[in-house]
Amino acid sequence: MMFLWKSMRKGMKSSNGSIKWRIGQWQKHEGELDMCESGFHASKRIIDVMGFVNMEVLARVEVKGKSITQNDKQVWSRMRIVKAYKWTKKDSVSLAIYAAELVLKNFEKKYPNDDRPRKAIEAAKAVLKKDTAKNRSAADAAAHATYAAANAAYAADYATHAVAHATYAAAYAADAAYAADAAAHAAEKCLNKIEKWLLERVKSLEVI
């Protein structure tokens, strides 16, 4: 048996939305497999699946049959959902904050006088604690300020550029999909720590 992770939309809908997924029920793909086009897709890591579908449901799936494998995703001819969890905007923002804080020191070491990413993180935390119009407005302003920092950092190197974008995503709490995607790309060397955080987060998610 092989178990992977799959990102799904609300109602356990896949990206094409045509399959009626049920817990424990096997689905079979008829025809040839084609990465990103046909077959059932999943990944070994949660952080990878978050970039493919705006995740509202995180599913643990079992796969078998024919397959095609890439570094960050796989496509299979047969799949069933073993367990499914609700993933909310709050979860995505929490992830973005964690990823941003994980690498914030790298940015501040290179730009010690630029506190925009730190302010963006604090603004995102305020929204996470109390989601009000005032806090959202402050987070949005911090996000735009940090976006300017991201563009400036790009000229220096990819790592600091990614850090700034991660903090931008953390501040921009209204966009959970972007927050998750930016967190996934915060810094390659931090992905293992982020994946560990995600696996711990799963334990507190609501089971569907």
PyMOL commands that set and color helices and strands:
alter all, ss='L'
color gray80, all
select helices_A, chain A and resi 46-49+89-110+116-129+133-154+158-171+176-184+188-202
alter helices_A, ss='H'
color red, helices_A
select strands_A, chain A and resi 2-8+27-28+40-42+57-69+74-86
alter strands_A, ss='S'
color yellow, strands_A
deselect
rebuild
show_as cartoon
